[in-house]
Amino acid sequence: MDEQLYAIPVNDAFDSECECPVCVMYRQLEKNAVEFTMGPSYMEDDVRMETNKIGFCPDHVKMMYEMQNRLGLALMLHTHTQTLIAETEKLQKKGRTSAGGLFRKSEESAVGAYMRKLGHSCYICSRIDGTFDRYIDTIFYLYRKEESFRRKFENSKGFCCEHYGMLYEAAPRYLSGRDLEAFTKLIDRLFIENMKRVCDDIEWYTDKFDYRNVDSPWKNSKDAVIRTILKLDSAEVKL
């Protein structure tokens, strides 16, 4: 069964004692996709055709820059820029003709539509998305089929806002009736209990700056800023 192919990374994420296992899965996919793109693959014709066409989002082009393969990145940016220039010049010749036809409510030009599309496309995002969707499928598959995974899920530290919402909205595609009701109660509890835990930690972190608490222990608050950022914004930052 296909789900078994994805069971290992899903189980590993839920074993990691993290604030959001879904973030862990996504970041590993993201790391793999950036490394693939910045490895020898950037010289392959099929990869270059895609990167030329759709480019990269701001977050991922920054990650690519940080990989230190400046020549590889420069080659991809060069041919992507060439493609952008050629496509834009072609669309400019159409003038301000609507991109959507005669009956389009919002009159958007071909140039505007192309720039908007380009601003929302990313080769690395597209590599991640398909596998990430299968990870979500696998979470629900394991939750339904394996008692050991269900216990991991129940004992997790919950999820960030984005992935709590994602699991909440996805659940009716996989569960129904009492199973859906039980799952909803579970993720609701996990989210609120763990968000309150992090909220208490960040409160004590701020209280530690009061001179009256200078000799008090930090408890679990030393990394509270990092964990709160992750819970609220799915963002990974370092001390």
N, C-alpha and C positions, 0 to 999 in steps of 0.2 A: 504494500500500500504506500502511496506517495507520501502520506503524512509521516511515515517512519523516517524518511530522509531528512526531515526537518526537526525530528524529536530531540536530537542531541543538542543543537544550539538553544532550543527552547528550554529544555531541562537545565542546561548550564546557566542560562540567564536567571531562572528561578532559584537556582542554588547559590547565587552570588551575593546574597545578603544586601541587596541594593535597594535604593528608594523606588526604582521603577524597572522591573525586568524587561519591559517592552523597550524602554530607552536603551538598555544594554544590547538587546538584539539589533536595534536600529543602528547603534553606533558601530557595532562590529561589521554589519553590512556596509555601512558608509566607509569605514576604514578599508575594507576589502575592495570596494569599488574605486576608491581614490588610488590605492596601490596598483590595481589593475590598469587604470587609465594612465598612470604615470610610469608604468613599466614598459617593457618592449612593445606592448600592444599599440602604443600611440603611432607606431610606424606601419601598422596593418591598414590596408586600404579600407576595409569595411568599418573599422573603428573611426578612421579619419573622416570618412563620408558622413558618419553620424555626428561627430563633434563639429564638423564644418557647418552642418545644417542647423543644429539646435543649440550649440554652445554650452555654457555652464551658468549656474546660479551664483550669486555673490559668495555664499558660504562655501561652496565647493571649489570655486576658483581660488579662494583664499587658502583652503586646505591643500590644493595642488601646489600653490606657490610655496607653501611651507615644506613641501617634500624635497625641495632643493634641486630638483631636476629642471633647472631653468631652461636648458636647451629644448627639452621635450615639450615643456609648456609653451615656449616661444614658437615652436613649429606649429603646434595646434592653434595657438592664437593667431598666427599669421594666416594660415589657410582658412580659418573661420572668418577672419576679417575680410579676406578676399571674397569669400562667398557672400558675406553680408553686403559688401559694396556692390557686387554684381546684382544681387536680388533687389536691393534698394533702388539702384539706377533703373532697373526694369519696371519697378512699381511706380517710380516717380513719373515715368512717361505717361502713366494712366491719369495723372493729375489727381483731382479730389473726387473722383468717381467713387460712389459707395461700394464698400467691399461686400455688402450683403444683398445687393439686388434692389429692385425698385420699391418693394414694400417693406423694407427694413425700417423699423421705428427709429433706431439711432443711426444717423448717417455717419458711418465710420469709413474713412478712406482706406485704400489698400495699403498705403504706407503705414497708417496708424495701426491697422490690424496686424501687419507683419511685426511691427515693433512691440506691440502688446504681446503677441504670441512668443516672440523671442525673449521677452522679459520674464516669461513664465515657463520656459523650457530649460532643461538641463540634462546632459548626457548621463551624469552620475546619478541624479535623482531617478531617471528612467531605468537604470540598471538595478537600483535598490528596490523600486516599487513592487515589481512582480514577486520577488522572493519575500519581501516583507509581508505582502498579502498572504502568502502561503504560511508564514509564521503565525499570523493571526488565525488562519484556518486550523493550524496545528494546536494552538493553545486550546481552542474549543474541542478539538478531537480528543486531546489528552485529558481534558477536564471531564469529558463524558465517558471515556473508556478506561482510564487508569486511576485507581484509587490513590496510588502513591503521588501522582502529579496533583491530584485534587487537594491532597494534604499540603503539598508545597504551596499551591495557590492560596489556600486558606491561611497559611502561616507567613505569607509574604508581607512586605512592608507597604503594600498598596502600590499606587501608580501616580504618575504625574497627571496634571489636569488634562493634557491632550490625550493621553492614552487611556485614562479612566473614561473619558467621553467616547473614545473610539471603541473600547470594549462594550460600553453600555449600549451604544447604537448598533453594534454588530451582533449582539447576543440573540435578537429575535431571528436571525438567519440560521442559527445553529440549534437553538433551544426553544421549547414551547411549554405551555402549561405550568405545572408545578416546578419543573426544572428551570424554566426561565425566571419564575418568581424567586426561587431559592438563589439563583446566580445573581440576580439583581440585588437582593438583600445583602448578599455577601460582598459584592464589589462596592456597594454603598457604604457598608460598615468599614471595609478596609480603607476606603478613600478618606472618610471623615476621621476615623480613629488615628490614622497615620498623619493626616494633615494637622490634626490637633497636637500630635506628638512633636512634629517639626515646628509648629507655631510656638509651643512651650519652650523648645530648645532655642529658637531665635530670640524669644523674649528674655531668657536667662542670659544669652550672649550679650544683649544690650544692657541688662542689669549689671553685668560684670564690669562695666565701665563706670559705674557708680563707686566712688571711693569707699563707701561703706561695705562693698562686697569684694574689695581687692584681695582679701585673704580667703575668700570662699572658694570652694572647688568649682571647676568649669563644668562639672557633670558631663553631659553629652553635647555641650554647645560649641566646642572648639571649631567644628566644621559645619556649624548650623547655617551659615550664610550660603555655603556651597550646596547643601542639601535643600535649602529652601528655594534657591534658584532652580534647581532641578525639578522640584515638585511643581513649581509654578510655571516654568517656562521650558521644560524639557532640555535645558541647556547644561552642558558640562563645563565646569570651570575648575581650576586647580588653586590650591593654597599658594 
